[in-house]
Amino acid sequence: MSRSIRWQTYLAGPGLAVALLFAGCSDGSEGNPRLLEPESPPQFSMNTVTSVHLEHFDRWQSGNAAAECAQVGSFDYACGIDNWNGGMDGTYTCSIAGDEVGDNTMTISEDDVTYFDWSATNSIGAVIVRGGPAANVFYYDPQVGFDMGLFAPTNPGSNRRYGITHVTYCWNPDNGEIG
C-alpha cells in the first residue's frame, strides 16, 4: 500500500521558498483535499525550481538498486548505498561501466540516522529512502542535483521515524545541467 503526498515549492520573494503539503485525503467532504498537518515540522526540498513528490510505501520490496528503481519508474541508471548506519556523511561514487555518462558521485551530509542531505554530479529523478519494512520515495521533476532533509518512514507502532537502512538513487541521462 502506498500513500502519495505532493510537496510543491514556490519562490516567494528573493531567496525565500515556501512549501505547501497537499494530499488526496478527505475530511469527510466528498473529494475535497485538505491541507495536512505534519507530525513534525516538514522537511522539504530547498530546490525552488522543481516539484518534489513524496510517495510512502508501507511494505517495500528490497532488491538491487536497478530492481528498486524499476519499482518506481523508468530509469536508465541506479545506485544504492547499503548498510546505512548513521554517520554516512561523505562521498560515494557509482561507476557506470561502458557508458559515456561516466560516474555519478553522491555526497551525503547532515546524516543523523533519520534525516540527510545529498548532492550528485549527475541530476537525480528519484531517491528511495528505506527504513524498517517501509520506504519513502522522493520524485523530482525535472531531475535535480541536490536536496535537503530527506527522511526515513515513520514506524506506526512508535510514531517515530525508523532509522535509515539504505538509500537508492535513480536517474536518466540529462542535458548536463544540475538543477
N, C-alpha and C positions, 0 to 999 in steps of 0.2 A: 504494500500500500504506500502511496506517496501523496504528499501534500505539496501544493505548489504555492509559492509566495513570490510576489514580484516586488523587487526593490527598484525604484526609479530615482536616479539622482538628477537634480536640476541645478543649474548655475543660478544663484540668486544674488547677484551683485558681484563685485570684484573679489574673486577667490573664495566665495562662501558657497559651499554645497549644502543643499537641504535634501534629506531623503524622506520619502513617504513610503509606507508599507501598506499594501493592499492585498487582500486575499479573497478567494472565492468562497468566503464563509457567509452565512446568513444569520441575522439576528432575529429571525422569525418573520421578517418582512420579505415576501417572495422575491428571490433573485437579486436583492439589493446587497451588494458587497459592503462590508463595514471596515473601518479603519481598525486594525488590530493593535492592542496594547501589548508590546513585547514583554517577556518575563524579566528582562533586564534591559538596560539602555541598548538600543540597537547598534550593532557593529555593521557598517555599510561601506560600500566602495567609496574611496576618496577620488576615484576617477570620474570626472564630471562630463566626459564625452561619450559615455556608454551606458547602456542599461544592464543591470545585474539582475538575473532571475535566479532565485533560490528554490530548489526543489528538495524536499526531505523524503527519504525512503526509510520506512521502519525496519525492513529486512533487506539487507544488501547482499547480493551475490558476489563474493570476492573472487578474484582471479588475477591473471597477469594484467599489466597496465592496458594492453590492447583490448582484452576482453572487457575490462571495466569501461573503457571509453566507448566501446561498441554498444554498451547498455544505455548510454546517454545521448548518442548521436553518431553522426558520420564524420569521423576524424581520421586524418591520414597518419598522425603521429601520437604517441602515448609514452608517458614516462611516469614511473611510480617511485615514491620514496617510502620504503617499507620500514618496519620496526621503529616507528616513531615513538620516542620515549621522553619527550621534553628535552629542552636544551639542544634542539636541532638547528639552531642558528648557524648559518654557513652557506657554502656554495656547493651545488650538486650538478654535475654535468651529465646530460643524457646524450649519448652518442647515437647518431643517426647514420648507420653504416651505408655506404654506397649511395648517398643522396646529396644532391647539390645544395640542399638547405644547410647542411652542416649540423653541428651540435647545438643543443639548446641548454643554456646554463641557467639554473634556477637558484636564486638567492633567497634564503629563508631568514627572517629576522623577527624579533619580538615574540618568539615562541614561548608560551607559558603553559604548555600541555593542552590547553583547550582553545586558545586563540593564536593566530600567527599572521604575519605579513609576508608577501612574496613579491619578487620581480623576476623577469625572464628575458633572455636575449632575443627570443622569438615570441611573438604575441600568442596568447593562450585563449582558447574558446570555452573551456570548462575546467573546473577544478573539483575533484571529488574528495571530500574530507570524511574519512571513516572513523567512527568511534563506537565501541560496543558492536551490536549486530546491525547498526543503522549507518546511514550516510547522508550528508548534506552535499548537494551538487550545486555549485555556483556556475551559471552560464553567463557568458559575456558576448554581447552582440552590439558592435563588432568586437573582435578579439582585442585583448589588452595586454600590455607588458608588465602590469603590476596590480596589486590590490592590497588592502589592509583590513585586518580584523576578521579574517575567515575563522570559522568556529566549528567545533565538533557538535554532533547531535545531542539533544537532551535525553537523559535517562528518565523514562516515565515513572520508574519506581522511586527515584530520589528527587526528581525535579531539578537535578543538577546536570551539567554537561558531562558527557563521557570524556575521558582523555582521548586524544587523537591517537589512532593506531597506525594509520598510513594515509598518504595523500597521493592522488594520481592527477597528472596534468594531461589535458587533451587539446590538440590543436591541428590546424590545417596550414598549409603554406600561406604566407601573407605577402603583401607588397613591400615588405622591408621596413614599414613604419611601425614604431612601437607607440600604442595609444596609452 
